[in-house]
């Protein structure tokens, strides 16, 4: 079980509290031993200091996983806000450049993958559905998959501006032979 998720179960919580209890006790015991050394009341100062240091290190190791996670969380939030500005569930910005490049370069499988990704993040995007349908039906000649895409596009786009965009893209793609020069951008 992962040390970051072990506290989710009841047994994991008990282990975590026992680890923390033992770790904090060891740290306090090490600190008390080191403070007692300053007063010079203990014989064998070097051995006592070494033992106190070992107890402190062991205590820190026992509480380190949760402390490291707690200390790293502000930095993690900053990095998340940079790369995922809308939060963790945000989708990437709408960008057709790579998909259009692959399509015009004749790399249809890569273009299809990118159009599928656009549709998964933007389910009402008529242009992406149009190119998906065109590439599947006219380039791959997979009519069964093209029918599924058409049904999904109808379900998601019918009665919206996306449906008109879908039809315009397919018409323009068929008319231009897939170059898409006169397809709406």
N, C-alpha and C positions, 0 to 999 in steps of 0.2 A: 504494500500500500504506500502511496506517495506521502511524503511527510507534510506536504501542503494541504492534502485533502484527508489525512487520517483522522482529524478531529470531527469529521462529519458524522461518524457513527458514535454510539454511546461508549463502546469500548475504546475507540480512538480518543474520545474526550477524556476518559479516565486516564489513559496513558499520557496524554498531553499534560493534564494537571499534575500527575505524578512526576513527569519529567521536569515541569516548571518548578514544582515544590522542591525536588531534589537539587535542581540547578541553582535556584535562589538560596537554598540552605548552604550549598557548597560555597557560593560566592560570599555570603555573609560570614561563614566560618573562616574563609580565607582572609577576608578583610579584618575580622577580629584578631586573627593570629598575627597579621602584619602590624596592626596597631599595637598589639602587646609587645612586639619586637622593639618598637620605638621606646617603650618604657624600660627595656632591658631586663625584664623580669623572668625571661625564659632561658633555660640552658640550651645549648646546641642551636645557636641562632641561625647558622647556615642551613642546617637540616630542616628547621622549622620554616624558614623562608621558602625553601625549595618545595616543601610539602604544601605550604599555603598557596604558592604560585600554581602548583599542579591542581589543587582543588579549585582555584579560581578559573583556570583554563577549562577544566572538566565541566564546571557550572556554566560557563559561557557556551560551550559546545552543546550542552543540553537544551539551552533556550534559544540557540542561534537560528533555527529554521523560521520560527515565527517572528523573531526580531528582524531578521534579514528581509522577510516579506513586508513587514511593517515599515522598515526604513526605505525600502525600494519603491513602495507604492506611490509616493509623490512623483518620483522620476518616471514611473510607468504611466501615470496619468498625463504627464507633460508629453511624453512620446505618443501616447494614444491620441491626444488632442491635435498633434501635428499631422499624424498619418490618417487618423479617422476623425475629422473635424466635427462630424455630426454625432459622435458617440460610437460605441462599439457596434451597434446594429446598422450604422449608416452604410449606404451603398456608394460605390465609387461614382465620380462625376460622369455624366453622359458624354462619351467621346467615341465617334465613329472612325477616327483617322486610321487606326490600325486595321480594323475590319475592312474598311474601304481599300486600304493599301493592298491587303492580301487578296481581296476580290479582284482588283484591277491587275494585279501581278499574276493572276491565274492560280493562286494557292487557295483553292476553294475550301479544303478541309479546315485550314486555319481560319479563314473568313467565317465559315459556319460556326466554328467554336466561339469566335468573338461575338457574332450576332446572337448566339444562344446566351452568352453571358450578359449581353445588353438586355435581352428579353427577360432574363431571370431577375435582373435588378430593376428594370423598367417595363413592367408587363403591359403597359398601354402605349408602347412605342411602335407606331405603325410602320415607320421606315425599316426598323430592324426586322419586324415580321415579314415585310415585303421582300427584303433581300433573302431572308431565310427560306421563304417559299420559292422564290425564283431559283436560288442556287440548288435547293433540294429537288425541285421538279424539273428544271431545264438543264442543269449541269450534271447532277448526279443521277438523274432519271429515276429517282426513287419516289414513285407516285403514292405509295402507302404512307411514307413519312411526310410527303408534301400534303396529303389529305389531313393528317393529324395537325400539321402546322396551320393549315387553313381553318380547320374547326376551332383550334385554340384562338386563332386571330379573330374569327367571327365572334366567339364567346367574349373575348376581352375588349374588342374594338368596335363592334357593331353599334351604330347610333352615336358614335363619337367621332371627333375629327381624325382620330387615328385610323379609322377604317378608310376614309378618303385618302389619307396619306399612303396606306397600304396598297390600295388600288392604283394610285398614281405611280408608285415605285414599281409595281409589277408591270404595268403598261409600258413605262419608260424603259425598263430593263429588257422586256421582250422586243420592243421596237429598236433598241440600240444593240441588241445581241449580247447583253450583259455588261457592256462597258459602263453603262449608267451615266454617260456624259450628260444626258438631258434629264436625269432623275433629280427630283427635288432634294436639296441638301438639308 
